[in-house]
Amino acid sequence: MTSVLEQLRAMTVVVADTGEVAAVKRYEPVDCTTNPSLVLAASKDPASEEMIAREIAAGRAKGLSPEQITATLTVAVGAELTKLVPGRVSTEVDARLSFDTQASVARAHDIVADYAARGVDKSRILIKLASTWEGIRAAEVLQKEGIDCNLTLLFCMAQAVACADAGAFLISPFVGRITDWHKAAEGVENYAPEEDPGVKSVRKIYDYYKSNGIGTVVMGASFRNAGQIKALAGCDNLTIAPALLDELSRDEADLPRVLSPDAASGMAPITMDEATFRWELNADAMATEKLAEGIRKFDADHRKLIELVAAR
């Protein structure tokens, strides 16, 4: 019997939501990702420990600060991952730059240059930016330069429309975090997959994109359980943590396709300018709170990683 994971791979690009070498080798995803949060986890991974120690030592020998070494470390982990996956590695721009378009573009250029110095072409990476208005504008600049972007921390349709208008290569709507907010706000313990707010949000975005011929890839992210993943079978991409990849690999149930471009409902195009974007984001308490919280959390992990490098 074919596992759910293998059935999913037949209809969706499976991405590993991890920077751990051992997990990537085991599950053989098409793409994977790296950011300070995942590098922190990878620092405890025996398969990555030697490479991380080597990168820190090399940075120290060059007289780099812990912050500078941290910047190169994220790329170093990403460069190792490009040897293990046939597709792309998403690499995050510092969260503290989420409201600075010019600084985000400059940091993206540094990331691309660092990868190039390690023999990795820009076609193998995605620059990961928060889906703020400024982050989306940075993506617009980078896409015109031929640097593909992954717009993350995406929680609402206004963000999805603005990302599409900017020509973003890929978006990462955060299923689990949307659900977390609604559980707390509504006092609900669990949702059936068809009623899950995170699942419904991604389905609506997918429908809008396919209805309007938008080429931006929809990649569901931040899953809390396998049911959410199954409810989005057929989505362009799904980025899945190792524990859930393992669960899906052991599940031999039948997996029906849920999302398909042919089933798009014909949603009308939505006009999105800066004022509309900011108003709609402000009007959506969940999206406003989760975007701000996500940026703070990414920044906190970035600072933890700097502290780890400094300690070593």
C-alpha positions as CSV (number, residue, x, y, z in Angstrom):
1,M,0.0,0.0,0.0
2,T,1.3,3.5,-0.9
3,S,1.8,5.8,2.0
4,V,0.0,9.1,2.3
5,L,3.3,10.9,1.9
6,E,3.9,9.2,-1.4
7,Q,0.4,9.9,-2.6
8,L,0.8,13.6,-1.6
9,R,4.1,13.8,-3.5
10,A,2.2,12.7,-6.7
11,M,0.0,15.9,-6.5
12,T,2.0,18.4,-4.4
13,V,5.6,19.5,-4.1
14,V,6.7,18.4,-0.6
15,V,9.1,20.8,1.2
16,A,10.9,20.0,4.4
17,D,10.3,22.6,7.1
18,T,13.7,22.0,8.7
19,G,17.4,22.8,8.4
20,E,18.5,19.4,9.9
21,V,20.6,17.5,7.5
22,A,19.6,14.1,8.8
23,A,15.8,14.9,8.3
24,V,16.4,16.1,4.8
25,K,18.3,13.0,3.9
26,R,15.6,10.8,5.3
27,Y,12.6,12.3,3.7
28,E,14.1,13.5,0.4
29,P,12.0,16.6,-0.1
30,V,12.1,18.7,-3.3
31,D,12.8,21.9,-1.5
32,C,13.7,23.0,2.1
33,T,14.2,26.1,4.2
34,T,16.6,27.7,6.5
35,N,16.2,30.6,9.0
36,P,17.6,31.5,12.4
37,S,14.9,29.4,14.1
38,L,15.8,26.3,12.1
39,V,19.5,26.9,12.3
40,L,19.1,27.0,16.1
41,A,17.5,23.5,15.8
42,A,20.2,22.4,13.4
43,S,22.9,23.4,15.8
44,K,21.8,20.5,18.0
45,D,21.8,18.1,15.0
46,P,25.0,15.9,15.0
47,A,25.0,15.9,11.2
48,S,25.3,19.7,11.1
49,E,27.4,20.2,14.2
50,E,30.8,20.0,12.5
51,M,29.8,22.3,9.6
52,I,28.5,24.9,12.1
53,A,31.6,24.7,14.2
54,R,33.7,25.1,11.1
55,E,31.8,28.1,9.9
56,I,32.1,29.8,13.3
57,A,35.8,29.2,13.4
58,A,36.3,30.6,9.9
59,G,34.3,33.7,10.8
60,R,36.3,34.2,13.9
61,A,39.6,33.9,11.9
62,K,38.3,36.6,9.6
63,G,37.6,38.9,12.6
64,L,33.9,38.8,12.0
65,S,31.5,39.8,14.8
66,P,29.0,37.2,16.2
67,E,26.3,39.0,14.2
68,Q,28.2,38.8,11.0
69,I,29.0,35.1,11.5
70,T,25.3,34.5,12.2
71,A,24.5,36.0,8.8
72,T,27.0,33.7,7.0
73,L,25.9,30.7,9.1
74,T,22.4,30.8,7.8
75,V,23.7,30.7,4.2
76,A,26.3,28.0,5.1
77,V,23.5,25.7,6.3
78,G,21.5,26.6,3.2
79,A,24.5,25.8,0.9
80,E,24.8,22.3,2.6
81,L,21.1,21.7,2.0
82,T,21.4,22.5,-1.7
83,K,23.6,19.4,-2.0
84,L,20.7,17.3,-0.6
85,V,17.6,18.6,-2.4
86,P,17.0,19.0,-6.2
87,G,15.0,22.2,-5.8
88,R,15.3,25.4,-3.8
89,V,16.4,26.5,-0.3
90,S,14.5,29.4,1.2
91,T,16.8,31.7,3.1
92,E,15.4,34.4,5.4
93,V,16.1,38.1,5.4
94,D,16.5,39.4,9.0
95,A,13.1,39.9,10.6
96,R,14.2,43.3,12.0
97,L,14.3,44.6,8.4
98,S,10.6,43.7,7.8
99,F,9.6,47.4,7.6
100,D,12.7,48.6,5.6
101,T,12.5,48.0,1.8
102,Q,15.9,49.2,0.9
103,A,17.7,47.4,3.7
104,S,15.8,44.2,2.9
105,V,16.9,44.4,-0.8
106,A,20.5,45.1,0.3
107,R,20.5,42.0,2.7
108,A,19.0,39.9,-0.1
109,H,21.9,40.9,-2.3
110,D,24.4,39.9,0.4
111,I,22.7,36.5,0.7
112,V,22.8,35.9,-3.0
113,A,26.5,37.0,-3.1
114,D,27.4,34.7,-0.2
115,Y,25.7,31.8,-1.9
116,A,27.5,32.6,-5.1
117,A,30.9,32.6,-3.3
118,R,30.0,29.0,-2.1
119,G,29.2,27.9,-5.7
120,V,25.4,28.1,-5.3
121,D,23.5,29.9,-8.1
122,K,20.6,32.2,-7.3
123,S,18.3,29.8,-9.2
124,R,18.7,27.4,-6.3
125,I,17.5,29.8,-3.6
126,L,14.4,31.8,-2.6
127,I,14.8,35.0,-0.6
128,K,12.4,34.8,2.3
129,L,10.7,38.1,3.3
130,A,7.9,38.9,5.7
131,S,4.6,39.8,4.0
132,T,4.6,43.4,5.2
133,W,4.0,46.2,2.7
134,E,7.7,47.0,2.8
135,G,8.7,43.3,2.4
136,I,6.4,42.9,-0.6
137,R,7.9,46.0,-2.2
138,A,11.4,44.5,-1.6
139,A,10.2,41.3,-3.3
140,E,8.9,43.3,-6.3
141,V,12.4,44.9,-6.7
142,L,14.2,41.5,-6.4
143,Q,11.9,39.7,-8.7
144,K,12.6,42.3,-11.4
145,E,16.3,41.5,-10.9
146,G,15.7,37.8,-11.4
147,I,15.9,36.9,-7.7
148,D,13.0,34.8,-6.7
149,C,11.3,35.4,-3.4
150,N,9.2,33.5,-0.8
151,L,6.8,35.8,1.1
152,T,6.3,34.4,4.5
153,L,4.1,35.2,7.6
154,L,1.1,35.5,5.3
155,F,-2.3,35.4,7.1
156,C,-4.9,37.1,4.9
157,M,-6.1,37.7,1.4
158,A,-4.9,41.3,1.3
159,Q,-1.3,40.0,1.7
160,A,-1.9,37.3,-0.9
161,V,-3.2,39.8,-3.5
162,A,-0.4,42.3,-2.9
163,C,2.2,39.5,-3.2
164,A,0.7,38.3,-6.5
165,D,0.6,41.9,-7.8
166,A,4.3,42.2,-6.9
167,G,5.2,39.1,-9.0
168,A,6.3,37.1,-6.0
169,F,7.6,33.6,-6.9
170,L,6.0,31.9,-3.9
171,I,3.9,32.7,-0.8
172,S,3.7,30.8,2.5
173,P,0.3,31.2,4.2
174,F,0.6,30.0,7.8
175,V,-2.2,27.4,8.4
176,G,-1.4,26.4,12.0
177,R,-0.9,29.9,13.3
178,I,-4.3,31.1,11.8
179,T,-5.9,28.1,13.5
180,D,-4.2,28.8,16.8
181,W,-5.6,32.3,16.9
182,H,-9.1,31.2,16.2
183,K,-9.0,28.5,18.8
184,A,-8.0,31.0,21.4
185,A,-10.5,33.6,20.2
186,E,-13.5,31.3,19.9
187,G,-12.7,28.9,22.7
188,V,-12.7,25.9,20.3
189,E,-10.5,22.9,21.2
190,N,-10.4,21.4,17.7
191,Y,-11.8,22.0,14.2
192,A,-12.8,19.4,11.6
193,P,-10.5,19.8,8.6
194,E,-13.2,21.2,6.4
195,E,-14.0,23.9,9.1
196,D,-10.4,24.6,10.1
197,P,-9.8,28.4,9.6
198,G,-6.2,27.9,8.5
199,V,-7.2,25.4,5.9
200,K,-10.1,27.5,4.6
201,S,-7.8,30.5,4.3
202,V,-5.3,28.7,2.1
203,R,-8.1,27.2,0.0
204,K,-9.5,30.6,-0.6
205,I,-6.1,32.0,-1.6
206,Y,-5.4,29.0,-3.9
207,D,-8.8,29.5,-5.5
208,Y,-8.2,33.2,-6.1
209,Y,-4.8,32.6,-7.7
210,K,-6.0,29.8,-10.0
211,S,-9.2,31.7,-10.9
212,N,-7.1,34.6,-12.1
213,G,-4.2,32.8,-13.7
214,I,-1.7,34.0,-11.1
215,G,1.6,32.0,-11.4
216,T,2.7,32.7,-7.8
217,V,3.2,29.4,-6.0
218,V,1.0,28.7,-3.0
219,M,2.9,26.8,-0.3
220,G,0.9,26.0,2.9
221,A,3.0,26.2,6.0
222,S,2.9,25.9,9.8
223,F,0.9,22.7,10.2
224,R,-0.4,21.5,13.6
225,N,-1.6,18.1,12.5
226,A,-1.8,15.7,9.5
227,G,-5.5,16.4,9.0
228,Q,-4.7,20.0,7.9
229,I,-2.1,18.7,5.4
230,K,-4.6,16.1,3.9
231,A,-7.2,18.8,3.6
232,L,-4.9,20.8,1.3
233,A,-3.7,17.8,-0.8
234,G,-3.1,19.2,-4.3
235,C,-1.9,22.6,-3.2
236,D,1.1,23.7,-5.2
237,N,3.6,23.2,-2.4
238,L,3.3,22.2,1.3
239,T,6.2,22.7,3.8
240,I,6.0,20.0,6.5
241,A,8.0,19.5,9.7
242,P,9.9,16.2,10.2
243,A,7.5,14.8,12.8
244,L,4.5,15.2,10.4
245,L,6.5,13.8,7.5
246,D,7.1,10.7,9.6
247,E,3.5,10.4,10.5
248,L,2.4,10.7,6.8
249,S,5.0,8.2,5.8
250,R,3.5,5.6,8.1
251,D,-0.1,6.3,7.2
252,E,-1.4,4.0,4.4
253,A,-5.0,5.5,4.1
254,D,-6.3,6.7,0.7
255,L,-5.6,10.4,0.0
256,P,-8.0,12.1,-2.3
257,R,-7.0,15.2,-4.1
258,V,-8.7,18.3,-2.7
259,L,-7.3,21.3,-4.6
260,S,-7.0,21.5,-8.3
261,P,-6.7,24.4,-10.8
262,D,-9.5,22.9,-12.8
263,A,-11.9,23.3,-9.8
264,A,-11.3,27.1,-9.4
265,S,-14.5,28.9,-8.8
266,G,-13.9,32.0,-10.9
267,M,-13.2,34.6,-8.2
268,A,-13.1,38.1,-9.5
269,P,-9.7,40.1,-9.5
270,I,-9.1,42.2,-6.4
271,T,-7.6,45.7,-6.6
272,M,-4.9,46.3,-4.0
273,D,-3.0,49.5,-3.3
274,E,-1.1,50.5,-0.2
275,A,-4.0,52.2,1.6
276,T,-6.3,49.3,0.9
277,F,-3.6,46.8,2.1
278,R,-3.0,48.6,5.3
279,W,-6.7,49.1,6.0
280,E,-7.6,45.5,5.3
281,L,-4.7,44.2,7.4
282,N,-5.7,46.5,10.2
283,A,-9.3,45.3,10.0
284,D,-8.2,41.7,10.4
285,A,-7.3,41.3,14.0
286,M,-5.9,37.8,13.5
287,A,-3.7,38.8,10.6
288,T,-2.5,41.9,12.4
289,E,-1.6,40.1,15.6
290,K,0.0,37.0,14.0
291,L,2.1,39.0,11.6
292,A,3.5,41.2,14.4
293,E,4.0,38.2,16.7
294,G,5.7,36.2,13.9
295,I,8.2,39.0,13.2
296,R,8.9,39.3,16.9
297,K,9.5,35.6,17.2
298,F,11.8,35.4,14.2
299,D,13.8,38.3,15.5
300,A,14.0,36.7,19.0
301,D,15.4,33.5,17.4
302,H,17.8,35.6,15.4
303,R,19.1,37.2,18.6
304,K,19.4,33.8,20.3
305,L,21.4,32.5,17.4
306,I,23.8,35.5,17.7
307,E,24.2,34.7,21.4
308,L,24.9,31.1,20.6
309,V,27.6,32.1,18.1
310,A,29.1,34.5,20.6
311,A,29.2,31.8,23.3
312,R,31.0,29.5,21.0
